[in-house]
């Protein structure tokens, strides 16, 4: 089932500020490189590198594109999106598992 997308005015303003198109934001949503808990309660943040370069066996990039959203049973609300200069470090596996469990519990209750 496809959820209807709702774009907040804040997200639209950030897209304009960071020169991100709606299609680029949707691409990050559909195939994120990393998923983490958002800073706002009951939100999820997903990331995709701007462009990946191979350096030996390691991939590097100079910027990341992040999208924060919140799901409800019928819609997905895009709250914010931004470019981050550089590479962020992923959170630990234990923290990711904990956040994933909380998110699944939220969806079950929703």
LUMVO-434467 format. One record per residue: residue number from 0; residue in three letters; x, y, z of N, C-alpha, C in turn. Coordinates in nm, 3 decimals, padded with zeros to 5 digits, always signed. Example, Ala and Ser with C-alpha at 12.3 -4.5 7.8 and 13.67 -1.06 7.14 Angstrom:
<rs>
<r pos="0" code="ALA" n_u="+01.319" n_v="-00.569" n_w="+00.780" ca_u="+01.230" ca_v="-00.450" ca_w="+00.780" c_u="+01.320" c_v="-00.330" c_w="+00.780"/>
<r pos="1" code="SER" n_u="+01.285" n_v="-00.225" n_w="+00.708" ca_u="+01.367" ca_v="-00.106" ca_w="+00.714" c_u="+01.290" c_v="+00.003" c_w="+00.787"/>
</rs>
This chain:
<rs>
<r pos="0" code="UNK" n_u="+00.084" n_v="-00.119" n_w="+00.000" ca_u="+00.000" ca_v="+00.000" ca_w="+00.000" c_u="+00.088" c_v="+00.125" c_w="+00.000"/>
<r pos="1" code="UNK" n_u="+00.063" n_v="+00.212" n_w="-00.093" ca_u="+00.137" ca_v="+00.337" ca_w="-00.099" c_u="+00.075" c_v="+00.438" c_w="-00.005"/>
<r pos="2" code="UNK" n_u="+00.159" n_v="+00.505" n_w="+00.069" ca_u="+00.111" ca_v="+00.609" ca_w="+00.160" c_u="+00.115" c_v="+00.743" c_w="+00.090"/>
<r pos="3" code="UNK" n_u="+00.018" n_v="+00.826" n_w="+00.121" ca_u="+00.016" ca_v="+00.961" ca_w="+00.066" c_u="+00.126" c_v="+01.043" c_w="+00.132"/>
<r pos="4" code="UNK" n_u="+00.195" n_v="+01.124" n_w="+00.054" ca_u="+00.301" ca_v="+01.209" ca_w="+00.107" c_u="+00.245" c_v="+01.346" c_w="+00.144"/>
<r pos="5" code="UNK" n_u="+00.288" n_v="+01.394" n_w="+00.259" ca_u="+00.252" ca_v="+01.529" ca_w="+00.302" c_u="+00.383" c_v="+01.605" c_w="+00.327"/>
<r pos="6" code="UNK" n_u="+00.401" n_v="+01.717" n_w="+00.259" ca_u="+00.523" ca_v="+01.797" ca_w="+00.272" c_u="+00.493" c_v="+01.915" c_w="+00.365"/>
<r pos="7" code="UNK" n_u="+00.568" n_v="+01.928" n_w="+00.474" ca_u="+00.549" ca_v="+02.043" ca_w="+00.562" c_u="+00.609" c_v="+02.167" c_w="+00.496"/>
<r pos="8" code="UNK" n_u="+00.566" n_v="+02.284" n_w="+00.541" ca_u="+00.623" ca_v="+02.408" ca_w="+00.489" c_u="+00.771" c_v="+02.417" c_w="+00.523"/>
<r pos="9" code="UNK" n_u="+00.809" n_v="+02.363" n_w="+00.639" ca_u="+00.950" ca_v="+02.363" ca_w="+00.678" c_u="+01.033" c_v="+02.282" c_w="+00.578"/>
<r pos="10" code="UNK" n_u="+00.982" n_v="+02.164" n_w="+00.540" ca_u="+01.053" ca_v="+02.080" ca_w="+00.444" c_u="+01.066" c_v="+02.151" c_w="+00.309"/>
<r pos="11" code="UNK" n_u="+00.961" n_v="+02.217" n_w="+00.265" ca_u="+00.965" ca_v="+02.289" ca_w="+00.138" c_u="+01.068" c_v="+02.402" c_w="+00.142"/>
<r pos="12" code="UNK" n_u="+01.074" n_v="+02.472" n_w="+00.256" ca_u="+01.171" ca_v="+02.581" ca_w="+00.271" c_u="+01.314" c_v="+02.527" c_w="+00.271"/>
<r pos="13" code="UNK" n_u="+01.337" n_v="+02.415" n_w="+00.339" ca_u="+01.471" ca_v="+02.354" ca_w="+00.342" c_u="+01.511" c_v="+02.303" c_w="+00.205"/>
<r pos="14" code="UNK" n_u="+01.417" n_v="+02.247" n_w="+00.130" ca_u="+01.447" ca_v="+02.201" ca_w="-00.005" c_u="+01.492" c_v="+02.319" c_w="-00.092"/>
<r pos="15" code="UNK" n_u="+01.426" n_v="+02.430" n_w="-00.076" ca_u="+01.463" ca_v="+02.549" ca_w="-00.153" c_u="+01.601" c_v="+02.600" c_w="-00.110"/>
<r pos="16" code="UNK" n_u="+01.624" n_v="+02.604" n_w="+00.022" ca_u="+01.751" ca_v="+02.654" ca_w="+00.075" c_u="+01.869" c_v="+02.567" c_w="+00.030"/>
<r pos="17" code="UNK" n_u="+01.853" n_v="+02.436" n_w="+00.038" ca_u="+01.962" ca_v="+02.343" ca_w="+00.003" c_u="+01.960" c_v="+02.300" c_w="-00.143"/>
<r pos="18" code="UNK" n_u="+01.868" n_v="+02.358" n_w="-00.221" ca_u="+01.856" ca_v="+02.328" ca_w="-00.365" c_u="+01.835" c_v="+02.178" c_w="-00.388"/>
<r pos="19" code="UNK" n_u="+01.736" n_v="+02.122" n_w="-00.318" ca_u="+01.700" ca_v="+01.981" ca_w="-00.333" c_u="+01.565" c_v="+01.973" c_w="-00.404"/>
<r pos="20" code="UNK" n_u="+01.557" n_v="+01.888" n_w="-00.504" ca_u="+01.430" ca_v="+01.870" ca_w="-00.573" c_u="+01.346" c_v="+01.766" c_w="-00.500"/>
<r pos="21" code="UNK" n_u="+01.217" n_v="+01.766" n_w="-00.529" ca_u="+01.128" ca_v="+01.667" ca_w="-00.469" c_u="+01.170" c_v="+01.526" c_w="-00.511"/>
<r pos="22" code="UNK" n_u="+01.214" n_v="+01.511" n_w="-00.636" ca_u="+01.257" ca_v="+01.380" ca_w="-00.684" c_u="+01.382" c_v="+01.331" c_w="-00.610"/>
<r pos="23" code="UNK" n_u="+01.473" n_v="+01.422" n_w="-00.576" ca_u="+01.594" ca_v="+01.384" ca_w="-00.503" c_u="+01.558" c_v="+01.339" c_w="-00.361"/>
<r pos="24" code="UNK" n_u="+01.465" n_v="+01.409" n_w="-00.298" ca_u="+01.421" ca_v="+01.372" ca_w="-00.164" c_u="+01.352" c_v="+01.236" c_w="-00.168"/>
<r pos="25" code="UNK" n_u="+01.270" n_v="+01.212" n_w="-00.269" ca_u="+01.203" ca_v="+01.083" ca_w="-00.281" c_u="+01.303" c_v="+00.970" c_w="-00.305"/>
<r pos="26" code="UNK" n_u="+01.408" n_v="+00.997" n_w="-00.379" ca_u="+01.512" ca_v="+00.896" ca_w="-00.403" c_u="+01.580" c_v="+00.857" c_w="-00.273"/>
<r pos="27" code="UNK" n_u="+01.605" n_v="+00.954" n_w="-00.186" ca_u="+01.664" ca_v="+00.925" ca_w="-00.055" c_u="+01.568" c_v="+00.839" c_w="+00.027"/>
<r pos="28" code="UNK" n_u="+01.439" n_v="+00.871" n_w="+00.021" ca_u="+01.339" ca_v="+00.794" ca_w="+00.095" c_u="+01.329" c_v="+00.650" c_w="+00.046"/>
<r pos="29" code="UNK" n_u="+01.335" n_v="+00.631" n_w="-00.085" ca_u="+01.315" ca_v="+00.498" ca_w="-00.142" c_u="+01.437" c_v="+00.408" c_w="-00.133"/>
<r pos="30" code="UNK" n_u="+01.556" n_v="+00.465" n_w="-00.130" ca_u="+01.676" ca_v="+00.381" ca_w="-00.121" c_u="+01.783" c_v="+00.449" c_w="-00.034"/>
<r pos="31" code="UNK" n_u="+01.758" n_v="+00.452" n_w="+00.096" ca_u="+01.855" ca_v="+00.517" ca_w="+00.186" c_u="+01.979" c_v="+00.429" c_w="+00.208"/>
<r pos="32" code="UNK" n_u="+02.091" n_v="+00.493" n_w="+00.232" ca_u="+02.213" ca_v="+00.423" ca_w="+00.267" c_u="+02.212" c_v="+00.388" c_w="+00.415"/>
<r pos="33" code="UNK" n_u="+02.150" n_v="+00.475" n_w="+00.495" ca_u="+02.145" ca_v="+00.453" ca_w="+00.640" c_u="+02.013" c_v="+00.507" c_w="+00.694"/>
<r pos="34" code="UNK" n_u="+01.961" n_v="+00.441" n_w="+00.797" ca_u="+01.837" ca_v="+00.480" ca_w="+00.863" c_u="+01.864" c_v="+00.494" c_w="+01.012"/>
<r pos="35" code="UNK" n_u="+01.819" n_v="+00.604" n_w="+01.069" ca_u="+01.838" ca_v="+00.628" ca_w="+01.212" c_u="+01.713" c_v="+00.692" c_w="+01.271"/>
<r pos="36" code="UNK" n_u="+01.708" n_v="+00.694" n_w="+01.403" ca_u="+01.598" ca_v="+00.762" ca_w="+01.471" c_u="+01.615" c_v="+00.912" c_w="+01.451"/>
<r pos="37" code="UNK" n_u="+01.505" n_v="+00.980" n_w="+01.423" ca_u="+01.509" ca_v="+01.125" ca_w="+01.406" c_u="+01.524" c_v="+01.195" c_w="+01.540"/>
<r pos="38" code="UNK" n_u="+01.562" n_v="+01.321" n_w="+01.537" ca_u="+01.578" ca_v="+01.397" ca_w="+01.660" c_u="+01.444" c_v="+01.431" c_w="+01.723"/>
<r pos="39" code="UNK" n_u="+01.340" n_v="+01.446" n_w="+01.644" ca_u="+01.206" ca_v="+01.470" ca_w="+01.697" c_u="+01.145" c_v="+01.336" c_w="+01.738"/>
<r pos="40" code="UNK" n_u="+01.055" n_v="+01.336" n_w="+01.836" ca_u="+00.994" ca_v="+01.210" ca_w="+01.881" c_u="+00.918" c_v="+01.140" c_w="+01.769"/>
<r pos="41" code="UNK" n_u="+00.931" n_v="+01.010" n_w="+01.763" ca_u="+00.859" ca_v="+00.923" ca_w="+01.667" c_u="+00.885" c_v="+00.961" c_w="+01.523"/>
<r pos="42" code="UNK" n_u="+01.008" n_v="+01.000" n_w="+01.492" ca_u="+01.047" ca_v="+01.029" ca_w="+01.355" c_u="+01.163" c_v="+00.940" c_w="+01.314"/>
<r pos="43" code="UNK" n_u="+01.184" n_v="+00.931" n_w="+01.186" ca_u="+01.292" ca_v="+00.853" ca_w="+01.129" c_u="+01.371" c_v="+00.944" c_w="+01.036"/>
<r pos="44" code="UNK" n_u="+01.503" n_v="+00.931" n_w="+01.038" ca_u="+01.589" ca_v="+01.006" ca_w="+00.947" c_u="+01.662" c_v="+00.907" c_w="+00.857"/>
<r pos="45" code="UNK" n_u="+01.663" n_v="+00.935" n_w="+00.728" ca_u="+01.732" ca_v="+00.850" ca_w="+00.632" c_u="+01.836" c_v="+00.934" c_w="+00.559"/>
<r pos="46" code="UNK" n_u="+01.945" n_v="+00.868" n_w="+00.519" ca_u="+02.058" ca_v="+00.938" ca_w="+00.456" c_u="+02.100" c_v="+00.867" c_w="+00.330"/>
<r pos="47" code="UNK" n_u="+02.147" n_v="+00.947" n_w="+00.236" ca_u="+02.208" ca_v="+00.896" ca_w="+00.114" c_u="+02.323" c_v="+00.991" c_w="+00.080"/>
<r pos="48" code="UNK" n_u="+02.441" n_v="+00.937" n_w="+00.044" ca_u="+02.551" ca_v="+01.025" ca_w="+00.007" c_u="+02.518" c_v="+01.105" c_w="-00.120"/>
<r pos="49" code="UNK" n_u="+02.576" n_v="+01.224" n_w="-00.129" ca_u="+02.558" ca_v="+01.305" ca_w="-00.248" c_u="+02.616" c_v="+01.238" c_w="-00.371"/>
<r pos="50" code="UNK" n_u="+02.742" n_v="+01.199" n_w="-00.364" ca_u="+02.807" ca_v="+01.123" ca_w="-00.470" c_u="+02.921" c_v="+01.043" c_w="-00.406"/>
<r pos="51" code="UNK" n_u="+02.930" n_v="+00.917" n_w="-00.441" ca_u="+03.027" ca_v="+00.826" ca_w="-00.379" c_u="+03.149" c_v="+00.812" c_w="-00.469"/>
<r pos="52" code="UNK" n_u="+03.267" n_v="+00.818" n_w="-00.406" ca_u="+03.394" ca_v="+00.796" ca_w="-00.477" c_u="+03.465" c_v="+00.679" c_w="-00.411"/>
<r pos="53" code="UNK" n_u="+03.527" n_v="+00.595" n_w="-00.492" ca_u="+03.601" ca_v="+00.481" ca_w="-00.438" c_u="+03.743" c_v="+00.526" c_w="-00.408"/>
<r pos="54" code="UNK" n_u="+03.790" n_v="+00.493" n_w="-00.288" ca_u="+03.927" ca_v="+00.522" ca_w="-00.248" c_u="+03.986" c_v="+00.391" c_w="-00.197"/>
<r pos="55" code="UNK" n_u="+04.045" n_v="+00.316" n_w="-00.289" ca_u="+04.092" ca_v="+00.183" ca_w="-00.253" c_u="+03.971" c_v="+00.093" c_w="-00.234"/>
<r pos="56" code="UNK" n_u="+03.959" n_v="+00.034" n_w="-00.115" ca_u="+03.843" ca_v="-00.051" ca_w="-00.086" c_u="+03.737" c_v="+00.024" c_w="-00.006"/>
<r pos="57" code="UNK" n_u="+03.762" n_v="+00.150" n_w="+00.024" ca_u="+03.671" ca_v="+00.228" ca_w="+00.106" c_u="+03.596" c_v="+00.329" c_w="+00.019"/>
<r pos="58" code="UNK" n_u="+03.468" n_v="+00.345" n_w="+00.046" ca_u="+03.389" ca_v="+00.447" ca_w="-00.024" c_u="+03.392" c_v="+00.575" c_w="+00.058"/>
<r pos="59" code="UNK" n_u="+03.405" n_v="+00.687" n_w="-00.010" ca_u="+03.405" ca_v="+00.816" ca_w="+00.057" c_u="+03.311" c_v="+00.910" c_w="-00.018"/>
<r pos="60" code="UNK" n_u="+03.263" n_v="+01.011" n_w="+00.052" ca_u="+03.180" ca_v="+01.113" ca_w="-00.009" c_u="+03.200" c_v="+01.244" c_w="+00.064"/>
<r pos="61" code="UNK" n_u="+03.166" n_v="+01.353" n_w="-00.002" ca_u="+03.190" ca_v="+01.485" ca_w="+00.056" c_u="+03.066" c_v="+01.546" c_w="+00.119"/>
<r pos="62" code="UNK" n_u="+02.949" n_v="+01.491" n_w="+00.092" ca_u="+02.827" ca_v="+01.543" ca_w="+00.154" c_u="+02.721" c_v="+01.435" c_w="+00.162"/>
<r pos="63" code="UNK" n_u="+02.626" n_v="+01.455" n_w="+00.252" ca_u="+02.515" ca_v="+01.363" ca_w="+00.270" c_u="+02.384" c_v="+01.439" c_w="+00.258"/>
<r pos="64" code="UNK" n_u="+02.281" n_v="+01.371" n_w="+00.209" ca_u="+02.148" ca_v="+01.429" ca_w="+00.202" c_u="+02.061" c_v="+01.351" c_w="+00.301"/>
<r pos="65" code="UNK" n_u="+02.001" n_v="+01.423" n_w="+00.393" ca_u="+01.919" ca_v="+01.363" ca_w="+00.498" c_u="+01.774" c_v="+01.404" c_w="+00.482"/>
<r pos="66" code="UNK" n_u="+01.682" n_v="+01.313" n_w="+00.513" ca_u="+01.539" ca_v="+01.341" ca_w="+00.511" c_u="+01.480" c_v="+01.286" c_w="+00.641"/>
<r pos="67" code="UNK" n_u="+01.404" n_v="+01.370" n_w="+00.712" ca_u="+01.337" ca_v="+01.327" ca_w="+00.834" c_u="+01.187" c_v="+01.322" c_w="+00.807"/>
<r pos="68" code="UNK" n_u="+01.125" n_v="+01.208" n_w="+00.845" ca_u="+00.983" ca_v="+01.191" ca_w="+00.821" c_u="+00.916" c_v="+01.122" c_w="+00.938"/>
<r pos="69" code="UNK" n_u="+00.783" n_v="+01.127" n_w="+00.936" ca_u="+00.703" ca_v="+01.061" ca_w="+01.038" c_u="+00.591" c_v="+00.987" c_w="+00.967"/>
<r pos="70" code="UNK" n_u="+00.573" n_v="+00.860" n_w="+01.004" ca_u="+00.468" ca_v="+00.779" ca_w="+00.943" c_u="+00.344" c_v="+00.774" c_w="+01.029"/>
<r pos="71" code="UNK" n_u="+00.230" n_v="+00.772" n_w="+00.962" ca_u="+00.103" ca_v="+00.741" ca_w="+01.027" c_u="+00.044" c_v="+00.626" c_w="+00.945"/>
<r pos="72" code="UNK" n_u="-00.066" n_v="+00.568" n_w="+00.988" ca_u="-00.119" ca_v="+00.455" ca_w="+00.912" c_u="-00.155" c_v="+00.487" c_w="+00.766"/>
<r pos="73" code="UNK" n_u="-00.190" n_v="+00.610" n_w="+00.737" ca_u="-00.234" ca_v="+00.644" ca_w="+00.601" c_u="-00.140" c_v="+00.738" c_w="+00.525"/>
<r pos="74" code="UNK" n_u="-00.049" n_v="+00.805" n_w="+00.595" ca_u="+00.033" ca_v="+00.906" ca_w="+00.527" c_u="+00.176" c_v="+00.906" c_w="+00.581"/>
<r pos="75" code="UNK" n_u="+00.264" n_v="+00.962" n_w="+00.502" ca_u="+00.403" ca_v="+00.983" ca_w="+00.543" c_u="+00.429" c_v="+01.133" c_w="+00.535"/>
<r pos="76" code="UNK" n_u="+00.462" n_v="+01.193" n_w="+00.651" ca_u="+00.485" ca_v="+01.336" ca_w="+00.658" c_u="+00.635" c_v="+01.364" c_w="+00.649"/>
<r pos="77" code="UNK" n_u="+00.676" n_v="+01.437" n_w="+00.544" ca_u="+00.815" ca_v="+01.479" ca_w="+00.529" c_u="+00.831" c_v="+01.604" c_w="+00.614"/>
<r pos="78" code="UNK" n_u="+00.910" n_v="+01.593" n_w="+00.721" ca_u="+00.924" ca_v="+01.702" ca_w="+00.816" c_u="+01.037" c_v="+01.797" c_w="+00.778"/>
<r pos="79" code="UNK" n_u="+01.150" n_v="+01.741" n_w="+00.737" ca_u="+01.264" ca_v="+01.824" ca_w="+00.704" c_u="+01.359" c_v="+01.749" c_w="+00.613"/>
<r pos="80" code="UNK" n_u="+01.445" n_v="+01.822" n_w="+00.546" ca_u="+01.552" ca_v="+01.763" ca_w="+00.465" c_u="+01.667" c_v="+01.863" c_w="+00.463"/>
<r pos="81" code="UNK" n_u="+01.790" n_v="+01.809" n_w="+00.451" ca_u="+01.906" ca_v="+01.897" ca_w="+00.455" c_u="+02.028" c_v="+01.828" c_w="+00.396"/>
<r pos="82" code="UNK" n_u="+02.126" n_v="+01.908" n_w="+00.361" ca_u="+02.257" ca_v="+01.858" ca_w="+00.318" c_u="+02.352" c_v="+01.872" c_w="+00.436"/>
<r pos="83" code="UNK" n_u="+02.432" n_v="+01.769" n_w="+00.457" ca_u="+02.533" ca_v="+01.772" ca_w="+00.562" c_u="+02.669" c_v="+01.765" c_w="+00.494"/>
<r pos="84" code="UNK" n_u="+02.757" n_v="+01.862" n_w="+00.518" ca_u="+02.890" ca_v="+01.856" ca_w="+00.456" c_u="+02.977" c_v="+01.753" c_w="+00.528"/>
<r pos="85" code="UNK" n_u="+03.033" n_v="+01.660" n_w="+00.454" ca_u="+03.120" ca_v="+01.558" ca_w="+00.513" c_u="+03.047" c_v="+01.427" c_w="+00.532"/>
<r pos="86" code="UNK" n_u="+03.111" n_v="+01.339" n_w="+00.613" ca_u="+03.058" ca_v="+01.206" ca_w="+00.640" c_u="+03.027" c_v="+01.193" c_w="+00.789"/>
<r pos="87" code="UNK" n_u="+02.905" n_v="+01.154" n_w="+00.822" ca_u="+02.870" ca_v="+01.130" ca_w="+00.961" c_u="+02.900" c_v="+00.985" c_w="+00.996"/>
<r pos="88" code="UNK" n_u="+02.924" n_v="+00.961" n_w="+01.124" ca_u="+02.950" ca_v="+00.825" ca_w="+01.171" c_u="+02.817" c_v="+00.759" c_w="+01.205"/>
<r pos="89" code="UNK" n_u="+02.799" n_v="+00.633" n_w="+01.164" ca_u="+02.674" ca_v="+00.564" ca_w="+01.200" c_u="+02.671" c_v="+00.533" c_w="+01.350"/>
<r pos="90" code="UNK" n_u="+02.551" n_v="+00.523" n_w="+01.402" ca_u="+02.535" ca_v="+00.486" ca_w="+01.542" c_u="+02.567" c_v="+00.338" c_w="+01.559"/>
<r pos="91" code="UNK" n_u="+02.586" n_v="+00.296" n_w="+01.682" ca_u="+02.620" ca_v="+00.156" ca_w="+01.709" c_u="+02.505" c_v="+00.064" c_w="+01.673"/>
<r pos="92" code="UNK" n_u="+02.535" n_v="-00.064" n_w="+01.651" ca_u="+02.433" ca_v="-00.163" ca_w="+01.615" c_u="+02.331" c_v="-00.178" c_w="+01.727"/>
<r pos="93" code="UNK" n_u="+02.376" n_v="-00.174" n_w="+01.852" ca_u="+02.284" ca_v="-00.186" ca_w="+01.966" c_u="+02.185" c_v="-00.071" c_w="+01.967"/>
<r pos="94" code="UNK" n_u="+02.233" n_v="+00.050" n_w="+01.942" ca_u="+02.144" ca_v="+00.166" ca_w="+01.939" c_u="+02.046" c_v="+00.155" c_w="+01.822"/>
<r pos="95" code="UNK" n_u="+02.093" n_v="+00.109" n_w="+01.707" ca_u="+02.005" ca_v="+00.094" ca_w="+01.592" c_u="+01.897" c_v="-00.011" c_w="+01.618"/>
<r pos="96" code="UNK" n_u="+01.934" n_v="-00.123" n_w="+01.680" ca_u="+01.835" ca_v="-00.227" ca_w="+01.711" c_u="+01.730" c_v="-00.175" c_w="+01.808"/>
<r pos="97" code="UNK" n_u="+01.774" n_v="-00.101" n_w="+01.908" ca_u="+01.682" ca_v="-00.043" ca_w="+02.006" c_u="+01.584" c_v="+00.054" c_w="+01.938"/>
<r pos="98" code="UNK" n_u="+01.637" n_v="+00.141" n_w="+01.852" ca_u="+01.552" ca_v="+00.237" ca_w="+01.783" c_u="+01.456" c_v="+00.166" c_w="+01.688"/>
<r pos="99" code="UNK" n_u="+01.504" n_v="+00.063" n_w="+01.620" ca_u="+01.420" ca_v="-00.012" ca_w="+01.528" c_u="+01.304" c_v="-00.077" c_w="+01.603"/>
<r pos="100" code="UNK" n_u="+01.331" n_v="-00.134" n_w="+01.721" ca_u="+01.226" ca_v="-00.197" ca_w="+01.801" c_u="+01.123" c_v="-00.094" c_w="+01.847"/>
<r pos="101" code="UNK" n_u="+01.169" n_v="+00.023" n_w="+01.891" ca_u="+01.076" ca_v="+00.128" ca_w="+01.933" c_u="+00.989" c_v="+00.173" c_w="+01.816"/>
<r pos="102" code="UNK" n_u="+01.048" n_v="+00.185" n_w="+01.699" ca_u="+00.973" ca_v="+00.227" ca_w="+01.581" c_u="+00.868" c_v="+00.123" c_w="+01.544"/>
<r pos="103" code="UNK" n_u="+00.904" n_v="-00.006" n_w="+01.551" ca_u="+00.808" ca_v="-00.113" ca_w="+01.521" c_u="+00.693" c_v="-00.113" c_w="+01.621"/>
<r pos="104" code="UNK" n_u="+00.725" n_v="-00.090" n_w="+01.748" ca_u="+00.621" ca_v="-00.081" ca_w="+01.851" c_u="+00.528" c_v="+00.037" c_w="+01.822"/>
<r pos="105" code="UNK" n_u="+00.585" n_v="+00.147" n_w="+01.779" ca_u="+00.504" ca_v="+00.266" ca_w="+01.746" c_u="+00.409" c_v="+00.235" c_w="+01.631"/>
<r pos="106" code="UNK" n_u="+00.459" n_v="+00.166" n_w="+01.528" ca_u="+00.374" ca_v="+00.135" ca_w="+01.414" c_u="+00.262" c_v="+00.039" c_w="+01.451"/>
<r pos="107" code="UNK" n_u="+00.290" n_v="-00.055" n_w="+01.540" ca_u="+00.187" ca_v="-00.149" ca_w="+01.585" c_u="+00.076" c_v="-00.078" c_w="+01.661"/>
<r pos="108" code="UNK" n_u="+00.113" n_v="+00.021" n_w="+01.743" ca_u="+00.014" ca_v="+00.095" ca_w="+01.822" c_u="-00.065" c_v="+00.192" c_w="+01.735"/>
<r pos="109" code="UNK" n_u="+00.003" n_v="+00.248" n_w="+01.630" ca_u="-00.055" ca_v="+00.352" ca_w="+01.545" c_u="-00.176" c_v="+00.306" c_w="+01.474"/>
</rs>
